Amino acid sequence: MKNFLKFFLVGIFFGIVLVKSEAVSWYRIYEMFKFQSFHMYGIIGTAVFTGIILLLIAKKKHLKTTQGTYLRVPLKDKGLIRYIAGGSIFGLGWALCGACPGPMYILVGTGVFSILIVIAAALVGTFVYGLLKRKLLH
């Protein structure tokens, strides 16, 4: 229960940050995909930069995961086509619904209940991927 509370509070904080930074705003996402505003690129770039710095610090200080093992980032297989295809599908979904997975749940919390249709579609898509995973190239 203690771990749940910690992660729940971090999630609440994450939601507040995304709402206050307007990262959950459909209009901000629309501006980003039309290259009319730097706002979302700044948020994404800040997140990537912060992640890189925190990962480097965690590796340098030999911090452990919640399971007690040392932090290790596995090497990825090279596969340009699969990353382009996956990124394109993700970006298309993001552009069509105006939200990536994290903000979808935050939008429910802000009262945008129409996003429940998108969440249901995302869950169905995840289920279908699970069924087809063995048949897809990885």
C-alpha positions in Angstrom: 0.0 0.0 0.0 2.9 2.3 0.8 4.3 1.9 -2.8 0.9 2.5 -4.3 0.6 5.8 -2.4 4.0 6.9 -3.6 3.2 6.1 -7.2 -0.3 7.6 -6.9 1.1 10.9 -5.6 3.8 11.0 -8.4 1.0 10.4 -10.9 -1.1 13.2 -9.4 1.9 15.5 -9.6 2.6 14.4 -13.2 -1.0 15.2 -14.1 -0.9 18.6 -12.6 2.3 19.4 -14.4 0.9 18.3 -17.7 -2.4 20.3 -17.2 -0.5 23.5 -16.1 2.0 23.3 -18.9 -1.0 22.8 -21.4 0.5 19.6 -22.7 -2.9 17.9 -22.5 -4.5 20.7 -24.6 -5.7 19.5 -28.0 -5.0 23.0 -29.4 -1.3 22.9 -28.3 -0.9 19.4 -29.9 -2.6 20.7 -33.1 -0.2 23.7 -33.2 2.7 21.3 -32.8 1.7 19.0 -35.6 1.2 22.1 -37.9 4.7 23.5 -36.8 3.0 26.7 -35.6 4.4 26.7 -32.0 7.5 25.6 -30.2 5.6 25.0 -26.9 5.1 21.2 -27.2 8.6 20.7 -28.6 10.0 22.5 -25.6 8.1 20.3 -23.2 9.1 17.1 -25.0 12.7 18.3 -25.3 12.8 19.2 -21.6 11.5 15.7 -20.7 14.1 14.0 -22.9 16.9 16.1 -21.5 15.8 15.5 -17.9 15.5 11.8 -18.6 19.0 11.6 -20.0 20.5 13.6 -17.1 18.7 11.5 -14.4 19.7 8.2 -16.1 23.3 9.3 -16.3 23.2 10.2 -12.6 21.5 7.0 -11.6 24.1 4.9 -13.5 27.0 6.9 -12.1 25.8 6.5 -8.5 25.0 2.8 -9.1 21.4 3.3 -7.9 19.2 0.3 -7.6 15.7 -0.3 -9.0 12.6 -1.0 -6.9 13.4 -4.7 -7.2 16.9 -4.2 -5.7 18.9 -4.8 -9.0 21.3 -2.3 -10.4 20.0 -0.1 -13.2 20.9 -1.5 -16.6 19.7 -0.3 -19.9 19.7 -3.1 -22.4 21.0 -2.6 -25.9 18.3 -2.3 -28.6 18.4 -4.3 -31.8 18.9 -2.2 -34.9 15.7 -2.0 -37.0 15.1 1.3 -38.7 11.9 0.2 -40.5 10.1 -1.0 -37.4 10.9 2.2 -35.5 9.7 4.3 -38.4 6.5 2.2 -38.7 5.8 2.2 -35.0 6.5 5.9 -34.6 4.3 6.7 -37.6 1.4 4.7 -36.2 1.9 6.3 -32.7 2.1 9.8 -34.3 -1.0 9.2 -36.4 -3.0 8.1 -33.4 -1.7 11.1 -31.4 -2.6 13.5 -34.2 -6.1 12.0 -34.7 -7.2 11.9 -31.1 -5.1 14.8 -29.8 -3.5 13.0 -26.9 -0.8 10.4 -26.3 -1.3 7.7 -23.7 -0.3 9.6 -20.5 -2.6 12.7 -21.0 -5.6 10.5 -22.0 -6.1 9.5 -18.4 -5.4 13.0 -17.2 -8.1 14.4 -19.5 -10.7 12.1 -17.8 -9.6 13.6 -14.5 -10.2 17.1 -15.9 -13.7 16.2 -17.0 -13.2 15.5 -20.7 -15.2 12.3 -20.7 -15.3 12.0 -24.5 -11.7 10.8 -24.2 -13.1 7.5 -22.8 -13.8 6.5 -26.4 -10.1 7.0 -27.3 -9.0 5.0 -24.2 -11.4 2.2 -25.2 -9.9 2.2 -28.7 -6.4 2.2 -27.3 -7.2 -0.8 -25.1 -8.7 -2.7 -28.1 -5.6 -1.8 -30.1 -3.3 -3.1 -27.4 -5.3 -6.3 -27.2 -5.2 -6.8 -31.0 -1.4 -6.2 -30.9 -1.1 -8.9 -28.2 -2.9 -11.3 -30.5 -0.8 -10.4 -33.5 2.6 -10.0 -31.7 4.0 -13.4 -32.7 3.1 -12.8 -36.3 4.7 -9.4 -36.6 8.3 -8.7 -37.4 10.3 -7.6 -34.4 
